[in-house]
Amino acid sequence: MFGFKKVELTKDEKHIQDIVSKYAENDAVKKMISPISDEYYLIDNDKEISLCIEDGKVTLSNHKFLYEKHFRLSFTENLKKQMRQSMENEMQELKKSLFKNETDLLSMILEVSNG
């Protein structure tokens, strides 16, 4: 049987992966997607750090530096997948709170209507 050799991450890839993981789970970091260009953004306004994930490329910047590097497409696709999952989790939490608020509103109106 043939098996695929697992590709070891480079030092830069490990750092980028860790940065994306930490920022993706941070609620204070703005997460955005550009659907037409398929670019994903993480924006930390407090620390003035912006990260953009494109097909095969990652750009990281703040007011002092710019890091821009090309990576394997499979690596950036994994980062995008991680971002989509993080954004989906946030939306599901928002959905739960919205429908809980609606249910609470209905309960309150029912109580008021009973007099």
Number of C-alpha atoms within 10 A of each C-alpha: 2 4 5 5 6 6 7 8 11 10 9 11 17 12 12 18 17 12 12 21 15 11 19 23 15 14 11 12 19 15 20 15 17 10 8 6 9 11 16 20 23 21 20 18 12 8 10 11 17 18 23 18 21 21 18 14 16 21 16 18 15 15 9 7 9 13 10 13 12 12 16 11 13 11 17 21 15 12 21 21 12 17 24 17 13 18 17 12 13 15 12 11 10 12 12 11 12 12 11 12 12 12 12 12 12 12 12 11 12 11 10 9 8 6 6
